[in-house]
Amino acid sequence: MKTVLFLAIALAGANLYAKESTFSNFLKALADNAEVEKCLNAKQESPTDAVIYQNADGNYEFEIRTMSKNGSEGPYFQGKQISNGEIQLSLIDGCK
């Protein structure tokens, strides 16, 4: 599941920022986040939409939506980069 999450996020924004080490570290921190992996595995859901953007401070923020196997929307993940390689994660609507 970690690979699926990383690929979904990488495809969402890697073409624009792949050469920036800050962005690369952000993606790695997100893909390595055990809370996200545990939640997706427990609910057997996969990311369906990932939005990554850079805020006014130059740090990255993200939102990930998931869809369950029965077609209902799953938990939402939101977070922000608080330093190079460190993220702050918010799990919304499940997996608390």
N, C-alpha and C positions, 0 to 999 in steps of 0.2 A: 504494500500500500504506500510505503514511503516513496518508492520509485514513481508510482502514478501521480502522487501529489507533486513531487519535484518536477516531473515532466509537464504537468498542467500549468504550473507556475512559470516554468522556464519558457514554454511556448507563448505565454501571455505577454512576456516583456523582454525576453532575453535578446531579441534582435536589436532593440534600441540601446540597451545598457550593458551588454555582455562584457565589454572591455573594461568596465569600471569595477575595480576591486571591491568598492563598497557595496555595489549591487550584487556581485558574486557572493560576498560574505552574507548578505541579507538572504539570498536564495538558499544558501547552505544552512543558515540558522533556522529558516522556516522548514526546510525538508527534514532537518534533524530533530524537530520539536516532537517529543514523545507524546505530548497531550493531543496533538492533531492526529498522529498515527493511531493512538489508542482509541480515540473517538471514532475515527473512520472505520477501523477494524471492528469495533463493537457494534456499530450500526450497519455494517456492511454497505457502506456508501462510498461513492467516488466523487471527486470534485467535478462539477459540470461547468463552472464559470469562475474565473479568477481575474481580479482586477488589481493591478499594481500601479501605483503612481508615486511621484516624488512631490513632497510637500515644500512649502516655502523655505524651510530650514535645510533643505537638501537631503533629508532622510526619506526613506521609502515607507509607504503604508500599503496595506493590502486588505482585500475582502475576498473570501472564498465561499461560494454557495455549493451545496451538495444536493443530490437527488437520491432518494432511497430506491430499492428495487421495485417497490410497489407504485412508484411514480409520484410519491409525495415529496415535498421539499424537506430536506434534512437540515441539520444545524448550519448556522452561519459562523464563519470564522472571520474575525477582524483583528488587525494588529498593526503595530508600527515599530519601526526600527528606532531603538533608543541609543544605540551606539553601533559602531562598525562591527557587525557579526553578532549582535545581540538584539533580540526582538521582545516586544511585550505583546502577549496574546490575549485576546478576549474571545471566549467561546459563548456564542449567543444561541438561545433556543436549543438547549440540550447539552449533554456531556459536561455537566458541571461537577 
